[in-house]
Amino acid sequence: MSVRVRFAPSPTGFLHIGGARTALFNWLYARHVGGVFVLRIEDTDAARNTQQAVDVILDGLRWLGLDWDEGPITADATGPCKGQCGPYFQSQRKDLYQRRVEALLSHGLAYEQDGAVKFKMTREPVVIEDIVVGQVIRPLTDREETDPDFVIVRSDGEPVFHLVNVIDDLDMGITHVIRGEDHLSNTAKHIALFRAFGVEPPKYAHIPLILNGDGSKMSKRDAGASLMTYPEEGYLPEAVLNYLCLLGWSSKDNQEVFSLAEVVERFDLPQVLRHNAKFDPKREKLNWLNFEHMRRLDSERFNELTVHALSTAGIDTSSHPLPFVKAALATGRDKLRNLSEAPGYLGFYFRDAVETDLAEAPKLMIPENKPRLVRLRAAFASAAGFDAATLETTLKAIAVELGLKAGPLVHPVRVALTGKGSGPSLYHLMEVLGRERTLARLDAVIARL
């Protein structure tokens, strides 16, 4: 039997980081076993659902690279849609729910009361064989002993979550329900509904919750709860996926940095951890992972993402020759920890005028820097070549001539050329800027001194 899993978010806000991890674990399991990953939008609450919220979910999944395999427009049998079709919407399936309710009513498994429809719940304890949690026996509570039945259609005619969730899983042939542990309390009702429809329920795997550092449940209001804050803050999807994997799952060899393909190969439900995962509000692990994944990017993708980050910050690279742009960006390889650092680290290459940091200005504008920069400017102008090695040799020779170490010359030159006290290798950035730009920027500072 082919494995079929689903992610079924409700479009009532943004895509929560916990929801993104649920989608990821479903996707990973489907890919690991060669199964099918279904996306279903649970939008029966028309008053709260918006198209904008649906778009946020779809954009988030696409940013992460979690493509779904089928949807309502694949009837042409062209094969898996890979995230381009669908998804399924519960709001478009109301006729199916109505037919299922009528079947329950006709078989005496549900009844009408005060305009609503209630399901006749079993009076026996329900045993849940959970792949992650283990065996859970759900006895009736004191209140349920008196009336265990529950509403499946409200008095306004709208079906409730328990009913539509089960009918959709049944109709879509879902074999494994992988969801947050907060849904474990609903599972006994769902199992009873499946059996009332004459089928055995799918296998359940309730994954641990994501908690704040203080142990409280992570809510929508908490920092970092919204998935789409991460691309806005310069994180790579590879790093966010890697981090989410480690929130509730661990490889057997304690490896922490993974490509998505590596996780797909290793991921299995019995490896999902039993205890709740804690989200680090300082993002130390995520920041480290992001740096590691930044270093793993091939040059083409690094350049594409970095140019986009610069453009978002208002820095236009399109007016510069492509070889210059590539050479400039290359000086940021293995240096940037986050795409958000790109404008501050590399932006000076693409600006006509240098903007000097306020903290660096007093250090630059000291009297002794003028004769030093004048001497260096002359040496750079007459240097036989303008490559990094020649420039380094030239600067160090002038330092010896002036009776100085290299540092007192390196710093003012760097600030004059970039406006900052740190950044790419000085000699390499000078090579990229070229002789004409370098001399012009030194002239501008010397004139101010």
DAFEN-V145045 format. One record per residue. N is the residue number from 0. RES is the residue in three letters. SS is DSSP state (H for helix, E for strand, - for the rest). NEAR is the number of other C-alpha atoms within 8 Angstrom. D_LAST is the distance of its C-alpha to the last C-alpha in Angstrom with 1 decimal. Layout:
[[N | RES | SS | NEAR | D_LAST] [N | RES | SS | NEAR | D_LAST]]
//
This chain:
[[0 | MET | - | 2 | 78.1] [1 | SER | - | 6 | 74.6] [2 | VAL | - | 12 | 72.1] [3 | ARG | E | 13 | 70.8] [4 | VAL | E | 16 | 68.1] [5 | ARG | E | 13 | 66.3] [6 | PHE | E | 11 | 63.3] [7 | ALA | - | 8 | 64.4] [8 | PRO | - | 9 | 61.6] [9 | SER | - | 8 | 62.1] [10 | PRO | - | 15 | 59.6] [11 | THR | - | 8 | 59.0] [12 | GLY | - | 5 | 55.2] [13 | PHE | - | 11 | 52.7] [14 | LEU | - | 12 | 53.5] [15 | HIS | E | 10 | 53.5] [16 | ILE | H | 10 | 52.2] [17 | GLY | H | 9 | 55.7] [18 | GLY | H | 9 | 57.2] [19 | ALA | H | 12 | 54.8] [20 | ARG | H | 10 | 56.0] [21 | THR | H | 13 | 59.6] [22 | ALA | H | 11 | 59.0] [23 | LEU | H | 12 | 57.4] [24 | PHE | H | 10 | 60.3] [25 | ASN | H | 13 | 62.8] [26 | TRP | H | 12 | 61.0] [27 | LEU | H | 11 | 60.7] [28 | TYR | H | 13 | 64.4] [29 | ALA | H | 14 | 65.4] [30 | ARG | H | 10 | 63.4] [31 | HIS | H | 12 | 64.5] [32 | VAL | H | 7 | 68.2] [33 | GLY | - | 8 | 68.0] [34 | GLY | - | 12 | 68.9] [35 | VAL | E | 12 | 67.9] [36 | PHE | E | 14 | 65.1] [37 | VAL | E | 13 | 66.0] [38 | LEU | E | 13 | 63.7] [39 | ARG | E | 12 | 65.5] [40 | ILE | E | 13 | 64.1] [41 | GLU | - | 11 | 66.2] [42 | ASP | - | 11 | 65.8] [43 | THR | - | 8 | 69.1] [44 | ASP | - | 6 | 67.5] [45 | ALA | - | 7 | 66.8] [46 | ALA | - | 4 | 65.5] [47 | ARG | - | 7 | 62.6] [48 | ASN | - | 12 | 61.8] [49 | THR | - | 9 | 59.3] [50 | GLN | H | 7 | 58.4] [51 | GLN | H | 6 | 54.7] [52 | ALA | H | 12 | 55.6] [53 | VAL | H | 11 | 57.6] [54 | ASP | H | 8 | 54.6] [55 | VAL | H | 11 | 52.4] [56 | ILE | H | 12 | 55.0] [57 | LEU | H | 8 | 55.2] [58 | ASP | H | 8 | 51.4] [59 | GLY | H | 12 | 51.1] [60 | LEU | H | 11 | 53.8] [61 | ARG | H | 10 | 52.4] [62 | TRP | H | 8 | 48.9] [63 | LEU | H | 10 | 50.5] [64 | GLY | - | 7 | 52.6] [65 | LEU | - | 11 | 55.9] [66 | ASP | - | 9 | 58.2] [67 | TRP | - | 13 | 61.6] [68 | ASP | - | 11 | 64.7] [69 | GLU | E | 15 | 66.8] [70 | GLY | - | 12 | 67.2] [71 | PRO | - | 9 | 69.5] [72 | ILE | - | 7 | 68.6] [73 | THR | - | 12 | 69.6] [74 | ALA | - | 6 | 73.3] [75 | ASP | - | 5 | 73.0] [76 | ALA | - | 5 | 73.0] [77 | THR | - | 7 | 70.0] [78 | GLY | - | 5 | 69.0] [79 | PRO | - | 7 | 66.3] [80 | CYS | - | 12 | 63.8] [81 | LYS | - | 9 | 60.9] [82 | GLY | - | 11 | 59.3] [83 | GLN | - | 7 | 59.8] [84 | CYS | - | 11 | 63.1] [85 | GLY | - | 10 | 64.3] [86 | PRO | - | 11 | 63.9] [87 | TYR | E | 9 | 67.2] [88 | PHE | E | 10 | 67.3] [89 | GLN | H | 12 | 69.9] [90 | SER | H | 8 | 70.1] [91 | GLN | H | 5 | 71.7] [92 | ARG | - | 8 | 74.3] [93 | LYS | H | 8 | 76.3] [94 | ASP | H | 6 | 79.6] [95 | LEU | H | 7 | 79.5] [96 | TYR | H | 12 | 79.1] [97 | GLN | H | 8 | 81.9] [98 | ARG | H | 8 | 84.3] [99 | ARG | H | 9 | 83.5] [100 | VAL | H | 9 | 84.1] [101 | GLU | H | 8 | 87.4] [102 | ALA | H | 8 | 88.4] [103 | LEU | H | 12 | 87.7] [104 | LEU | H | 10 | 89.7] [105 | SER | H | 7 | 92.6] [106 | HIS | - | 7 | 92.9] [107 | GLY | - | 7 | 92.9] [108 | LEU | - | 10 | 89.6] [109 | ALA | E | 12 | 87.9] [110 | TYR | E | 10 | 89.2] [111 | GLU | E | 8 | 88.3] [112 | GLN | E | 7 | 87.8] [113 | ASP | - | 5 | 86.6] [114 | GLY | - | 8 | 85.3] [115 | ALA | E | 13 | 83.2] [116 | VAL | E | 13 | 84.2] [117 | LYS | E | 13 | 84.3] [118 | PHE | E | 11 | 84.6] [119 | LYS | - | 10 | 87.3] [120 | MET | - | 9 | 85.4] [121 | THR | - | 7 | 87.2] [122 | ARG | - | 7 | 88.7] [123 | GLU | - | 6 | 88.1] [124 | PRO | - | 9 | 85.0] [125 | VAL | E | 10 | 82.6] [126 | VAL | E | 9 | 81.5] [127 | ILE | E | 11 | 78.0] [128 | GLU | E | 9 | 77.4] [129 | ASP | E | 12 | 73.6] [130 | ILE | - | 11 | 71.8] [131 | VAL | - | 12 | 68.9] [132 | VAL | - | 10 | 70.5] [133 | GLY | E | 7 | 73.9] [134 | GLN | E | 8 | 77.2] [135 | VAL | E | 9 | 77.0] [136 | ILE | E | 8 | 80.2] [137 | ARG | E | 9 | 79.7] [138 | PRO | - | 7 | 82.7] [139 | LEU | - | 11 | 83.4] [140 | THR | - | 6 | 82.0] [141 | ASP | H | 6 | 84.3] [142 | ARG | H | 8 | 83.5] [143 | GLU | H | 9 | 83.9] [144 | GLU | H | 9 | 87.3] [145 | THR | H | 6 | 88.5] [146 | ASP | - | 6 | 86.7] [147 | PRO | - | 12 | 84.6] [148 | ASP | - | 9 | 84.6] [149 | PHE | E | 8 | 81.3] [150 | VAL | E | 10 | 80.3] [151 | ILE | E | 13 | 79.4] [152 | VAL | E | 13 | 79.5] [153 | ARG | - | 12 | 78.5] [154 | SER | - | 9 | 80.7] [155 | ASP | - | 7 | 78.4] [156 | GLY | - | 7 | 79.2] [157 | GLU | - | 8 | 75.9] [158 | PRO | E | 11 | 76.2] [159 | VAL | - | 10 | 74.3] [160 | PHE | H | 7 | 71.9] [161 | HIS | H | 10 | 74.6] [162 | LEU | H | 13 | 76.8] [163 | VAL | H | 11 | 74.4] [164 | ASN | H | 8 | 72.5] [165 | VAL | H | 11 | 75.8] [166 | ILE | H | 10 | 77.1] [167 | ASP | H | 8 | 74.0] [168 | ASP | H | 9 | 73.9] [169 | LEU | H | 9 | 77.6] [170 | ASP | H | 7 | 77.3] [171 | MET | - | 6 | 74.3] [172 | GLY | - | 7 | 75.9] [173 | ILE | - | 13 | 73.2] [174 | THR | - | 9 | 74.2] [175 | HIS | E | 11 | 71.5] [176 | VAL | E | 12 | 69.8] [177 | ILE | E | 13 | 66.6] [178 | ARG | E | 9 | 65.0] [179 | GLY | E | 11 | 63.6] [180 | GLU | H | 9 | 65.8] [181 | ASP | H | 6 | 65.8] [182 | HIS | H | 9 | 68.2] [183 | LEU | H | 9 | 70.7] [184 | SER | H | 6 | 72.5] [185 | ASN | H | 8 | 73.3] [186 | THR | H | 9 | 74.7] [187 | ALA | H | 12 | 78.3] [188 | LYS | H | 9 | 78.6] [189 | HIS | H | 12 | 77.3] [190 | ILE | H | 11 | 79.6] [191 | ALA | H | 11 | 82.6] [192 | LEU | H | 10 | 81.7] [193 | PHE | H | 13 | 81.5] [194 | ARG | H | 10 | 84.9] [195 | ALA | H | 9 | 86.3] [196 | PHE | - | 7 | 85.3] [197 | GLY | - | 6 | 87.2] [198 | VAL | - | 7 | 84.4] [199 | GLU | - | 7 | 82.8] [200 | PRO | - | 8 | 79.2] [201 | PRO | - | 8 | 76.2] [202 | LYS | E | 10 | 74.8] [203 | TYR | E | 11 | 72.3] [204 | ALA | E | 13 | 69.1] [205 | HIS | E | 15 | 67.3] [206 | ILE | E | 15 | 63.8] [207 | PRO | - | 12 | 62.1] [208 | LEU | - | 11 | 60.0] [209 | ILE | E | 12 | 56.2] [210 | LEU | E | 13 | 55.5] [211 | ASN | - | 12 | 52.5] [212 | GLY | - | 9 | 51.3] [213 | ASP | - | 5 | 53.6] [214 | GLY | - | 7 | 56.6] [215 | SER | - | 7 | 57.0] [216 | LYS | E | 8 | 57.6] [217 | MET | - | 9 | 54.5] [218 | SER | - | 6 | 54.7] [219 | LYS | - | 7 | 53.0] [220 | ARG | - | 5 | 50.9] [221 | ASP | - | 7 | 49.3] [222 | ALA | - | 6 | 45.8] [223 | GLY | - | 9 | 46.1] [224 | ALA | - | 12 | 49.6] [225 | SER | E | 12 | 48.8] [226 | LEU | - | 12 | 48.5] [227 | MET | - | 10 | 46.3] [228 | THR | H | 8 | 43.4] [229 | TYR | H | 12 | 42.9] [230 | PRO | H | 9 | 41.9] [231 | GLU | H | 7 | 39.8] [232 | GLU | - | 8 | 37.9] [233 | GLY | - | 11 | 37.4] [234 | TYR | - | 13 | 40.4] [235 | LEU | - | 13 | 42.4] [236 | PRO | H | 10 | 46.1] [237 | GLU | H | 11 | 47.0] [238 | ALA | H | 12 | 45.4] [239 | VAL | H | 13 | 47.0] [240 | LEU | H | 11 | 50.4] [241 | ASN | H | 14 | 50.1] [242 | TYR | H | 11 | 49.3] [243 | LEU | H | 10 | 52.2] [244 | CYS | H | 12 | 54.5] [245 | LEU | H | 9 | 53.9] [246 | LEU | - | 10 | 54.7] [247 | GLY | - | 14 | 58.4] [248 | TRP | E | 9 | 59.0] [249 | SER | - | 10 | 58.5] [250 | SER | - | 10 | 59.2] [251 | LYS | - | 5 | 61.7] [252 | ASP | - | 4 | 59.3] [253 | ASN | - | 6 | 56.5] [254 | GLN | - | 7 | 54.0] [255 | GLU | - | 7 | 51.3] [256 | VAL | - | 7 | 49.2] [257 | PHE | - | 9 | 51.4] [258 | SER | - | 8 | 51.3] [259 | LEU | H | 9 | 53.5] [260 | ALA | H | 7 | 56.0] [261 | GLU | H | 8 | 56.3] [262 | VAL | H | 10 | 57.0] [263 | VAL | H | 11 | 59.6] [264 | GLU | H | 7 | 61.4] [265 | ARG | H | 8 | 61.6] [266 | PHE | - | 11 | 61.9] [267 | ASP | - | 8 | 65.3] [268 | LEU | H | 9 | 66.5] [269 | PRO | H | 6 | 68.2] [270 | GLN | H | 9 | 64.7] [271 | VAL | E | 11 | 63.4] [272 | LEU | - | 11 | 62.9] [273 | ARG | - | 9 | 65.1] [274 | HIS | - | 6 | 62.7] [275 | ASN | - | 10 | 60.2] [276 | ALA | E | 10 | 56.6] [277 | LYS | E | 10 | 53.7] [278 | PHE | - | 10 | 50.5] [279 | ASP | - | 9 | 47.3] [280 | PRO | - | 8 | 45.2] [281 | LYS | - | 4 | 42.1] [282 | ARG | - | 8 | 42.8] [283 | GLU | H | 7 | 42.0] [284 | LYS | H | 8 | 44.7] [285 | LEU | H | 10 | 43.8] [286 | ASN | H | 10 | 40.1] [287 | TRP | H | 9 | 41.2] [288 | LEU | H | 12 | 43.7] [289 | ASN | H | 15 | 41.1] [290 | PHE | H | 11 | 38.8] [291 | GLU | H | 10 | 41.8] [292 | HIS | H | 11 | 42.8] [293 | MET | H | 13 | 39.4] [294 | ARG | H | 8 | 39.6] [295 | ARG | H | 6 | 43.0] [296 | LEU | - | 8 | 42.1] [297 | ASP | - | 6 | 42.6] [298 | SER | H | 6 | 39.7] [299 | GLU | H | 6 | 41.1] [300 | ARG | H | 8 | 41.5] [301 | PHE | H | 10 | 38.2] [302 | ASN | H | 10 | 36.5] [303 | GLU | H | 8 | 38.7] [304 | LEU | H | 9 | 38.0] [305 | THR | H | 11 | 34.3] [306 | VAL | H | 9 | 33.9] [307 | HIS | H | 8 | 36.0] [308 | ALA | H | 13 | 33.9] [309 | LEU | H | 14 | 30.7] [310 | SER | H | 10 | 32.7] [311 | THR | H | 7 | 33.9] [312 | ALA | - | 7 | 30.4] [313 | GLY | - | 6 | 29.7] [314 | ILE | - | 11 | 28.0] [315 | ASP | - | 8 | 29.8] [316 | THR | - | 10 | 30.3] [317 | SER | - | 5 | 33.0] [318 | SER | - | 5 | 30.9] [319 | HIS | - | 8 | 29.7] [320 | PRO | - | 7 | 32.0] [321 | LEU | H | 6 | 34.2] [322 | PRO | H | 6 | 33.4] [323 | PHE | H | 9 | 29.7] [324 | VAL | H | 10 | 30.6] [325 | LYS | H | 9 | 33.0] [326 | ALA | H | 9 | 30.6] [327 | ALA | H | 12 | 27.9] [328 | LEU | H | 11 | 30.6] [329 | ALA | H | 7 | 32.0] [330 | THR | - | 11 | 28.9] [331 | GLY | - | 12 | 30.0] [332 | ARG | - | 8 | 33.6] [333 | ASP | - | 7 | 34.8] [334 | LYS | - | 7 | 31.7] [335 | LEU | - | 12 | 32.3] [336 | ARG | - | 12 | 34.8] [337 | ASN | - | 13 | 35.2] [338 | LEU | H | 13 | 34.6] [339 | SER | H | 9 | 32.8] [340 | GLU | H | 10 | 29.9] [341 | ALA | H | 14 | 29.4] [342 | PRO | H | 11 | 27.1] [343 | GLY | H | 7 | 24.6] [344 | TYR | H | 11 | 25.0] [345 | LEU | H | 12 | 25.2] [346 | GLY | H | 11 | 24.0] [347 | PHE | H | 11 | 20.6] [348 | TYR | H | 8 | 22.5] [349 | PHE | H | 10 | 24.0] [350 | ARG | - | 8 | 21.2] [351 | ASP | - | 4 | 19.4] [352 | ALA | - | 5 | 16.3] [353 | VAL | - | 11 | 14.9] [354 | GLU | - | 6 | 15.5] [355 | THR | - | 11 | 13.6] [356 | ASP | - | 8 | 16.2] [357 | LEU | H | 6 | 15.9] [358 | ALA | H | 6 | 16.9] [359 | GLU | H | 12 | 14.1] [360 | ALA | H | 9 | 11.1] [361 | PRO | H | 8 | 11.3] [362 | LYS | H | 8 | 11.8] [363 | LEU | H | 10 | 8.8] [364 | MET | - | 8 | 6.2] [365 | ILE | - | 9 | 7.8] [366 | PRO | - | 6 | 7.1] [367 | GLU | H | 6 | 9.5] [368 | ASN | H | 11 | 8.0] [369 | LYS | H | 10 | 6.0] [370 | PRO | H | 7 | 9.5] [371 | ARG | H | 9 | 11.2] [372 | LEU | H | 13 | 9.8] [373 | VAL | H | 9 | 10.4] [374 | ARG | H | 9 | 13.9] [375 | LEU | H | 10 | 14.6] [376 | ARG | H | 11 | 13.9] [377 | ALA | H | 8 | 16.3] [378 | ALA | H | 10 | 18.8] [379 | PHE | H | 12 | 18.9] [380 | ALA | H | 8 | 19.4] [381 | SER | H | 6 | 22.3] [382 | ALA | - | 10 | 23.8] [383 | ALA | - | 5 | 27.5] [384 | GLY | - | 6 | 27.4] [385 | PHE | - | 12 | 25.1] [386 | ASP | - | 10 | 27.3] [387 | ALA | H | 10 | 26.4] [388 | ALA | H | 7 | 28.3] [389 | THR | H | 11 | 26.7] [390 | LEU | H | 14 | 23.1] [391 | GLU | H | 9 | 24.0] [392 | THR | H | 8 | 25.6] [393 | THR | H | 11 | 22.6] [394 | LEU | H | 11 | 20.1] [395 | LYS | H | 10 | 22.6] [396 | ALA | H | 8 | 23.3] [397 | ILE | H | 11 | 19.7] [398 | ALA | H | 12 | 19.9] [399 | VAL | H | 9 | 23.1] [400 | GLU | H | 7 | 21.8] [401 | LEU | H | 6 | 19.0] [402 | GLY | - | 6 | 21.6] [403 | LEU | - | 8 | 20.2] [404 | LYS | - | 9 | 21.7] [405 | ALA | - | 9 | 20.5] [406 | GLY | H | 6 | 19.3] [407 | PRO | H | 8 | 16.1] [408 | LEU | H | 12 | 15.1] [409 | VAL | H | 9 | 16.9] [410 | HIS | H | 9 | 15.3] [411 | PRO | H | 12 | 11.6] [412 | VAL | H | 10 | 13.1] [413 | ARG | H | 13 | 15.5] [414 | VAL | H | 13 | 13.2] [415 | ALA | H | 13 | 11.1] [416 | LEU | H | 11 | 14.5] [417 | THR | H | 11 | 16.6] [418 | GLY | - | 13 | 14.8] [419 | LYS | - | 10 | 17.1] [420 | GLY | - | 8 | 17.8] [421 | SER | - | 5 | 21.1] [422 | GLY | - | 8 | 23.0] [423 | PRO | - | 10 | 24.6] [424 | SER | - | 7 | 24.6] [425 | LEU | H | 9 | 21.2] [426 | TYR | H | 11 | 23.0] [427 | HIS | H | 11 | 25.4] [428 | LEU | H | 11 | 22.9] [429 | MET | H | 14 | 21.0] [430 | GLU | H | 11 | 24.5] [431 | VAL | H | 9 | 25.3] [432 | LEU | H | 10 | 22.1] [433 | GLY | H | 9 | 22.9] [434 | ARG | H | 11 | 21.0] [435 | GLU | H | 7 | 20.2] [436 | ARG | H | 8 | 18.7] [437 | THR | H | 11 | 16.8] [438 | LEU | H | 11 | 15.2] [439 | ALA | H | 8 | 14.5] [440 | ARG | H | 12 | 12.7] [441 | LEU | H | 13 | 10.6] [442 | ASP | H | 9 | 9.8] [443 | ALA | H | 8 | 8.9] [444 | VAL | H | 9 | 6.3] [445 | ILE | H | 10 | 5.0] [446 | ALA | H | 6 | 5.5] [447 | ARG | H | 5 | 3.8] [448 | LEU | - | 9 | 0.0]]
//
